[in-house]
Amino acid sequence: MTNIIQDQLKKVPEIKSGQTIRVYQRVKEGAKERVQPFEGLVIAVKHGRGLDGTFTVRKISSGVGVEKIYPLHSPTIDKIEVLKKADVRRAKLYYMRERSGKRARMKSKNVVDIPATGSVETTETAA
């Protein structure tokens, strides 16, 4: 049983409330298939990192708030990018629904991309 569950799990970055992320989702329209990005603030992460885990992303589009709930290990999700991290003191940021403008800003952390260990860049010179 655990082998079946392990096969369904995907490698996803650690998603937490307060992060600004971009989710690339495959959308099928008729015979065509395209990738649709959705960028916004993570306001909730539920049910852990297992198969039934979900996360809620919120963005403002044309003055209207849009929220999408994604299953963490959905086969339609191509890629998840973490763009910004913010200092938050709550696990669920539902209060952001009532905020707009400057009141909706989050205190951001300094995010530094650390290259993967073991990768060595070599430069070769032509003789």
SVG drawing of the C-alpha trace seen along z (x, -y; Angstrom):
<svg xmlns="http://www.w3.org/2000/svg" viewBox="-14 -51 61 53">
<polyline fill="none" stroke="black" stroke-width="0.4" points="0.0,0.0 2.8,-2.4 4.5,-1.7 1.3,-2.9 1.3,-6.1 5.0,-6.7 4.4,-6.5 1.8,-9.2 3.9,-11.7 5.7,-14.4 8.7,-16.5 7.3,-19.9 9.0,-22.7 8.1,-23.4 5.0,-25.6 4.1,-27.7 1.6,-30.5 2.8,-33.9 4.9,-32.8 4.2,-34.3 4.3,-31.4 3.7,-30.8 1.8,-27.6 2.0,-26.2 -1.1,-24.1 -1.7,-22.1 -5.1,-23.0 -6.8,-21.0 -9.1,-22.9 -10.6,-20.6 -7.7,-18.9 -5.1,-21.5 -3.2,-21.5 -1.4,-24.5 0.3,-25.6 -1.4,-28.3 0.5,-30.2 -1.2,-31.5 0.8,-33.7 -0.4,-34.8 -0.1,-34.6 -0.4,-31.3 -3.1,-31.9 -3.6,-28.3 -1.9,-24.9 -4.0,-22.0 -3.7,-18.3 0.1,-18.2 2.5,-17.1 0.7,-13.7 -1.5,-12.8 -4.5,-14.6 -2.5,-17.9 -3.9,-21.1 -2.9,-24.7 -4.9,-27.9 -3.4,-30.7 -5.0,-34.1 -4.4,-37.0 -6.2,-40.2 -7.2,-40.1 -8.8,-43.3 -9.8,-44.4 -11.4,-41.1 -10.0,-38.6 -9.4,-35.1 -8.6,-32.1 -7.7,-28.7 -7.3,-25.5 -4.7,-23.1 -4.1,-19.5 -0.4,-19.4 0.4,-16.3 -2.0,-17.0 -0.9,-15.5 -2.1,-18.7 0.5,-20.8 3.7,-21.1 5.8,-23.2 5.6,-25.4 8.0,-28.3 8.5,-30.1 9.0,-33.8 9.0,-35.5 8.8,-34.6 7.2,-36.8 7.2,-36.8 3.8,-35.7 2.6,-34.7 -0.4,-32.7 -0.9,-29.4 -4.1,-30.6 -4.1,-34.1 -7.9,-34.4 -7.8,-37.9 -6.1,-39.0 -9.5,-38.7 -10.6,-41.9 -7.4,-43.8 -6.6,-45.8 -3.9,-48.3 -1.1,-49.0 -2.8,-47.1 -2.4,-43.9 1.4,-44.1 3.5,-41.5 6.9,-41.9 9.3,-40.1 12.2,-37.9 15.5,-38.1 15.6,-35.1 19.0,-34.0 19.2,-31.3 21.8,-28.7 23.2,-26.6 22.9,-22.8 25.8,-21.2 28.2,-19.1 27.9,-21.2 31.2,-22.5 31.5,-25.0 34.6,-24.6 35.8,-26.9 38.0,-25.5 40.4,-27.7 41.2,-26.9 44.9,-26.4"/>
</svg>
